[in-house]
Amino acid sequence: MITTRVESEQYYITLEMFLADMKRMFANARTYNMHHTVYYKCANRLESFFSGIFQSGLQDNKFQQN
């Protein structure tokens, strides 16, 4: 679903909307999978990676809203 929304280039009006979907995806992976599964562990690793990329972009002013 997120891929479709990104590709439409019209769904995400704000950066916050995109971030909310990403956070929900990570939370769902943890909610519906046991902590020892690869899905749960990958959700944690991907969320950490995504957060780092996002924070870096904010600091470099790469994410500008019109």
A tleap script that builds the chain and sets N, CA, C and O, in Angstrom:
source leaprc.protein.ff14SB
mol = sequence {
  NMET ILE THR THR ARG VAL GLU SER GLU GLN
  TYR TYR ILE THR LEU GLU MET PHE LEU ALA
  ASP MET LYS ARG MET PHE ALA ASN ALA ARG
  THR TYR ASN MET HIE HIE THR VAL TYR TYR
  LYS CYS ALA ASN ARG LEU GLU SER PHE PHE
  SER GLY ILE PHE GLN SER GLY LEU GLN ASP
  ASN LYS PHE GLN GLN CASN
}
set mol.1.N position { 0.811 -1.182 0.000 }
set mol.1.CA position { 0.000 0.000 0.000 }
set mol.1.C position { 0.870 1.268 0.000 }
set mol.1.O position { 0.553 2.234 -0.695 }
set mol.2.N position { 1.939 1.268 0.760 }
set mol.2.CA position { 2.802 2.447 0.811 }
set mol.2.C position { 3.425 2.698 -0.554 }
set mol.2.O position { 3.533 3.846 -0.985 }
set mol.3.N position { 3.831 1.647 -1.229 }
set mol.3.CA position { 4.421 1.796 -2.563 }
set mol.3.C position { 3.445 2.480 -3.510 }
set mol.3.O position { 3.827 3.392 -4.243 }
set mol.4.N position { 2.202 2.048 -3.500 }
set mol.4.CA position { 1.182 2.635 -4.357 }
set mol.4.C position { 0.990 4.107 -4.034 }
set mol.4.O position { 0.859 4.940 -4.931 }
set mol.5.N position { 0.974 4.418 -2.745 }
set mol.5.CA position { 0.790 5.811 -2.329 }
set mol.5.C position { 1.970 6.686 -2.759 }
set mol.5.O position { 1.778 7.819 -3.199 }
set mol.6.N position { 3.181 6.162 -2.630 }
set mol.6.CA position { 4.360 6.926 -3.046 }
set mol.6.C position { 4.356 7.120 -4.556 }
set mol.6.O position { 4.601 8.221 -5.048 }
set mol.7.N position { 4.079 6.049 -5.286 }
set mol.7.CA position { 4.093 6.124 -6.744 }
set mol.7.C position { 3.015 7.048 -7.304 }
set mol.7.O position { 3.178 7.604 -8.390 }
set mol.8.N position { 1.926 7.215 -6.576 }
set mol.8.CA position { 0.858 8.097 -7.059 }
set mol.8.C position { 1.283 9.564 -7.033 }
set mol.8.O position { 0.720 10.389 -7.753 }
set mol.9.N position { 2.265 9.883 -6.213 }
set mol.9.CA position { 2.778 11.247 -6.055 }
set mol.9.C position { 1.696 12.243 -5.668 }
set mol.9.O position { 1.887 13.452 -5.800 }
set mol.10.N position { 0.563 11.746 -5.190 }
set mol.10.CA position { -0.528 12.636 -4.812 }
set mol.10.C position { -1.062 12.352 -3.418 }
set mol.10.O position { -1.718 13.208 -2.823 }
set mol.11.N position { -0.793 11.169 -2.889 }
set mol.11.CA position { -1.384 10.797 -1.596 }
set mol.11.C position { -0.731 11.535 -0.439 }
set mol.11.O position { -1.419 12.110 0.404 }
set mol.12.N position { 0.578 11.520 -0.399 }
set mol.12.CA position { 1.287 12.125 0.723 }
set mol.12.C position { 1.416 13.628 0.507 }
set mol.12.O position { 2.306 14.099 -0.200 }
set mol.13.N position { 0.527 14.350 1.119 }
set mol.13.CA position { 0.512 15.802 1.003 }
set mol.13.C position { 1.598 16.411 1.880 }
set mol.13.O position { 2.179 17.445 1.550 }
set mol.14.N position { 1.860 15.747 3.006 }
set mol.14.CA position { 2.881 16.241 3.931 }
set mol.14.C position { 3.869 15.131 4.251 }
set mol.14.O position { 3.569 13.949 4.086 }
set mol.15.N position { 5.027 15.518 4.702 }
set mol.15.CA position { 6.035 14.553 5.123 }
set mol.15.C position { 5.533 13.770 6.331 }
set mol.15.O position { 5.843 12.588 6.478 }
set mol.16.N position { 4.769 14.415 7.186 }
set mol.16.CA position { 4.226 13.761 8.374 }
set mol.16.C position { 3.319 12.588 8.020 }
set mol.16.O position { 3.294 11.583 8.731 }
set mol.17.N position { 2.572 12.715 6.921 }
set mol.17.CA position { 1.708 11.610 6.490 }
set mol.17.C position { 2.541 10.390 6.107 }
set mol.17.O position { 2.204 9.261 6.463 }
set mol.18.N position { 3.623 10.624 5.384 }
set mol.18.CA position { 4.505 9.535 4.996 }
set mol.18.C position { 5.144 8.896 6.226 }
set mol.18.O position { 5.189 7.671 6.343 }
set mol.19.N position { 5.632 9.721 7.134 }
set mol.19.CA position { 6.266 9.206 8.348 }
set mol.19.C position { 5.281 8.398 9.185 }
set mol.19.O position { 5.655 7.373 9.755 }
set mol.20.N position { 4.046 8.835 9.266 }
set mol.20.CA position { 3.035 8.105 10.022 }
set mol.20.C position { 2.821 6.704 9.445 }
set mol.20.O position { 2.697 5.738 10.198 }
set mol.21.N position { 2.777 6.589 8.123 }
set mol.21.CA position { 2.616 5.272 7.495 }
set mol.21.C position { 3.828 4.380 7.761 }
set mol.21.O position { 3.681 3.187 8.026 }
set mol.22.N position { 5.005 4.955 7.691 }
set mol.22.CA position { 6.208 4.167 7.951 }
set mol.22.C position { 6.211 3.664 9.397 }
set mol.22.O position { 6.494 2.493 9.649 }
set mol.23.N position { 5.902 4.539 10.332 }
set mol.23.CA position { 5.858 4.143 11.742 }
set mol.23.C position { 4.820 3.055 11.980 }
set mol.23.O position { 5.056 2.112 12.736 }
set mol.24.N position { 3.672 3.194 11.329 }
set mol.24.CA position { 2.623 2.178 11.470 }
set mol.24.C position { 3.097 0.833 10.917 }
set mol.24.O position { 2.820 -0.213 11.505 }
set mol.25.N position { 3.809 0.858 9.792 }
set mol.25.CA position { 4.310 -0.382 9.213 }
set mol.25.C position { 5.256 -1.087 10.185 }
set mol.25.O position { 5.152 -2.298 10.384 }
set mol.26.N position { 6.177 -0.337 10.789 }
set mol.26.CA position { 7.108 -0.932 11.741 }
set mol.26.C position { 6.365 -1.458 12.973 }
set mol.26.O position { 6.649 -2.554 13.455 }
set mol.27.N position { 5.427 -0.678 13.470 }
set mol.27.CA position { 4.655 -1.089 14.649 }
set mol.27.C position { 3.840 -2.348 14.351 }
set mol.27.O position { 3.758 -3.246 15.190 }
set mol.28.N position { 3.238 -2.417 13.159 }
set mol.28.CA position { 2.462 -3.602 12.789 }
set mol.28.C position { 3.337 -4.843 12.705 }
set mol.28.O position { 2.919 -5.927 13.111 }
set mol.29.N position { 4.528 -4.696 12.189 }
set mol.29.CA position { 5.441 -5.843 12.092 }
set mol.29.C position { 5.759 -6.379 13.478 }
set mol.29.O position { 5.887 -7.589 13.666 }
set mol.30.N position { 5.887 -5.481 14.448 }
set mol.30.CA position { 6.168 -5.922 15.818 }
set mol.30.C position { 4.913 -6.457 16.509 }
set mol.30.O position { 4.992 -7.388 17.310 }
set mol.31.N position { 3.775 -5.875 16.203 }
set mol.31.CA position { 2.518 -6.299 16.835 }
set mol.31.C position { 2.106 -7.697 16.401 }
set mol.31.O position { 1.650 -8.498 17.217 }
set mol.32.N position { 2.267 -7.989 15.120 }
set mol.32.CA position { 1.748 -9.239 14.574 }
set mol.32.C position { 2.788 -10.337 14.408 }
set mol.32.O position { 2.497 -11.378 13.820 }
set mol.33.N position { 3.988 -10.122 14.914 }
set mol.33.CA position { 5.038 -11.135 14.852 }
set mol.33.C position { 5.710 -11.251 16.217 }
set mol.33.O position { 5.869 -10.260 16.929 }
set mol.34.N position { 6.094 -12.448 16.565 }
set mol.34.CA position { 6.765 -12.691 17.841 }
set mol.34.C position { 8.156 -12.055 17.828 }
set mol.34.O position { 8.778 -11.925 16.773 }
set mol.35.N position { 8.635 -11.664 19.005 }
set mol.35.CA position { 9.888 -10.908 19.107 }
set mol.35.C position { 11.115 -11.657 18.577 }
set mol.35.O position { 12.117 -11.030 18.235 }
set mol.36.N position { 11.048 -12.964 18.506 }
set mol.36.CA position { 12.206 -13.736 18.041 }
set mol.36.C position { 12.201 -13.969 16.520 }
set mol.36.O position { 13.133 -14.572 15.988 }
set mol.37.N position { 11.158 -13.494 15.817 }
set mol.37.CA position { 11.079 -13.748 14.375 }
set mol.37.C position { 11.911 -12.741 13.582 }
set mol.37.O position { 12.235 -11.655 14.062 }
set mol.38.N position { 12.238 -13.130 12.375 }
set mol.38.CA position { 13.014 -12.271 11.497 }
set mol.38.C position { 12.225 -10.993 11.162 }
set mol.38.O position { 12.820 -9.932 10.975 }
set mol.39.N position { 10.909 -11.093 11.088 }
set mol.39.CA position { 10.083 -9.934 10.747 }
set mol.39.C position { 10.140 -8.865 11.846 }
set mol.39.O position { 10.260 -7.674 11.558 }
set mol.40.N position { 10.055 -9.293 13.067 }
set mol.40.CA position { 10.128 -8.392 14.212 }
set mol.40.C position { 11.507 -7.726 14.262 }
set mol.40.O position { 11.628 -6.512 14.422 }
set mol.41.N position { 12.534 -8.559 14.121 }
set mol.41.CA position { 13.905 -8.031 14.178 }
set mol.41.C position { 14.191 -7.089 13.013 }
set mol.41.O position { 14.839 -6.059 13.197 }
set mol.42.N position { 13.717 -7.430 11.823 }
set mol.42.CA position { 13.918 -6.559 10.659 }
set mol.42.C position { 13.176 -5.236 10.830 }
set mol.42.O position { 13.671 -4.188 10.417 }
set mol.43.N position { 12.002 -5.283 11.431 }
set mol.43.CA position { 11.255 -4.038 11.674 }
set mol.43.C position { 12.080 -3.099 12.543 }
set mol.43.O position { 12.149 -1.900 12.276 }
set mol.44.N position { 12.701 -3.639 13.575 }
set mol.44.CA position { 13.541 -2.810 14.446 }
set mol.44.C position { 14.740 -2.249 13.702 }
set mol.44.O position { 15.060 -1.068 13.831 }
set mol.45.N position { 15.400 -3.092 12.928 }
set mol.45.CA position { 16.589 -2.640 12.192 }
set mol.45.C position { 16.229 -1.619 11.118 }
set mol.45.O position { 16.911 -0.605 10.965 }
set mol.46.N position { 15.162 -1.887 10.379 }
set mol.46.CA position { 14.742 -0.949 9.332 }
set mol.46.C position { 14.267 0.373 9.917 }
set mol.46.O position { 14.534 1.436 9.356 }
set mol.47.N position { 13.571 0.312 11.033 }
set mol.47.CA position { 13.115 1.554 11.664 }
set mol.47.C position { 14.308 2.389 12.123 }
set mol.47.O position { 14.319 3.610 11.966 }
set mol.48.N position { 15.289 1.734 12.679 }
set mol.48.CA position { 16.494 2.438 13.110 }
set mol.48.C position { 17.209 3.065 11.914 }
set mol.48.O position { 17.626 4.221 11.972 }
set mol.49.N position { 17.348 2.306 10.838 }
set mol.49.CA position { 17.988 2.802 9.625 }
set mol.49.C position { 17.200 3.972 9.043 }
set mol.49.O position { 17.774 5.008 8.708 }
set mol.50.N position { 15.889 3.805 8.925 }
set mol.50.CA position { 15.020 4.840 8.376 }
set mol.50.C position { 15.093 6.109 9.225 }
set mol.50.O position { 15.180 7.214 8.689 }
set mol.51.N position { 15.057 5.953 10.529 }
set mol.51.CA position { 15.131 7.116 11.420 }
set mol.51.C position { 16.449 7.859 11.245 }
set mol.51.O position { 16.478 9.090 11.242 }
set mol.52.N position { 17.534 7.113 11.099 }
set mol.52.CA position { 18.838 7.733 10.890 }
set mol.52.C position { 18.897 8.505 9.589 }
set mol.52.O position { 19.413 9.621 9.547 }
set mol.53.N position { 18.371 7.917 8.529 }
set mol.53.CA position { 18.338 8.581 7.222 }
set mol.53.C position { 17.477 9.838 7.304 }
set mol.53.O position { 17.852 10.895 6.796 }
set mol.54.N position { 16.334 9.711 7.941 }
set mol.54.CA position { 15.423 10.843 8.040 }
set mol.54.C position { 16.043 11.974 8.861 }
set mol.54.O position { 15.980 13.135 8.458 }
set mol.55.N position { 16.637 11.646 9.999 }
set mol.55.CA position { 17.268 12.670 10.834 }
set mol.55.C position { 18.403 13.357 10.086 }
set mol.55.O position { 18.570 14.572 10.185 }
set mol.56.N position { 19.170 12.591 9.350 }
set mol.56.CA position { 20.260 13.144 8.554 }
set mol.56.C position { 19.718 14.118 7.509 }
set mol.56.O position { 20.291 15.186 7.290 }
set mol.57.N position { 18.621 13.748 6.871 }
set mol.57.CA position { 17.999 14.606 5.876 }
set mol.57.C position { 17.472 15.895 6.469 }
set mol.57.O position { 17.562 16.956 5.852 }
set mol.58.N position { 16.917 15.799 7.677 }
set mol.58.CA position { 16.430 17.009 8.347 }
set mol.58.C position { 17.578 17.954 8.667 }
set mol.58.O position { 17.465 19.166 8.485 }
set mol.59.N position { 18.674 17.396 9.143 }
set mol.59.CA position { 19.819 18.207 9.512 }
set mol.59.C position { 20.446 18.874 8.275 }
set mol.59.O position { 20.963 19.989 8.357 }
set mol.60.N position { 20.394 18.193 7.158 }
set mol.60.CA position { 20.980 18.728 5.920 }
set mol.60.C position { 19.957 19.548 5.112 }
set mol.60.O position { 20.257 20.011 4.012 }
set mol.61.N position { 18.758 19.720 5.666 }
set mol.61.CA position { 17.681 20.433 4.976 }
set mol.61.C position { 17.323 19.824 3.630 }
set mol.61.O position { 16.970 20.544 2.696 }
set mol.62.N position { 17.413 18.494 3.523 }
set mol.62.CA position { 17.065 17.823 2.268 }
set mol.62.C position { 15.557 17.672 2.116 }
set mol.62.O position { 15.052 17.522 1.003 }
set mol.63.N position { 14.835 17.712 3.245 }
set mol.63.CA position { 13.384 17.550 3.207 }
set mol.63.C position { 12.744 18.916 3.368 }
set mol.63.O position { 12.589 19.421 4.480 }
set mol.64.N position { 12.384 19.491 2.266 }
set mol.64.CA position { 11.731 20.789 2.310 }
set mol.64.C position { 10.320 20.653 1.779 }
set mol.64.O position { 10.087 20.056 0.728 }
set mol.65.N position { 9.389 21.212 2.517 }
set mol.65.CA position { 8.005 21.177 2.068 }
set mol.65.C position { 7.671 22.485 1.394 }
set mol.65.O position { 8.116 23.555 1.809 }
set mol.66.N position { 6.881 22.379 0.351 }
set mol.66.CA position { 6.479 23.587 -0.383 }
set mol.66.C position { 5.229 24.178 0.216 }
set mol.66.O position { 4.736 25.198 -0.265 }
savepdb mol mol.pdb
quit
